[in-house]
Amino acid sequence: MRPKYKMTGCARFFLFMIIFIPAVFFGAAYFRGEDGVQVIKDFWRNTFGGSTTTTTSTEPSGDTYVIESLEDELKKAKEEIRELKVTIYEKDLEIKKLKEAESQGN
């Protein structure tokens, strides 16, 4: 005996997508090291309003820097730039001397 209702190809496709899309989303979120549920919650709150959850951590995130460390890096970079300028100036003098010696030799 035939079943009363037959599942069409379109219904099978939608049933597959209902299972496949969330599996791929959560798999990709896991692969990227994110929390897929939290991503959905944040998206929902941003779309429809409401309060956002803020994570409190004692260690600074990668986006924030301590001013002192930035000042130290700036000082090091400026010192390196000065040294490189001196080196370039010395190389230019050496090139000029070599050109003068070459022109006098001819």
NORKAHU-V283035 format. One record per pair of residues at least 6 apart in sequence whose ideal C-beta (glycine too) atoms are under 7 Angstrom apart, sorted by the first residue. I is the first residue (numbers start at 1). J is the second residue. Records with the same first field share a line. If there is no record, write none. Layout:
I: J + J
This chain:
25: 36
26: 36
29: 35 + 36 + 39
30: 36
42: 52
45: 52
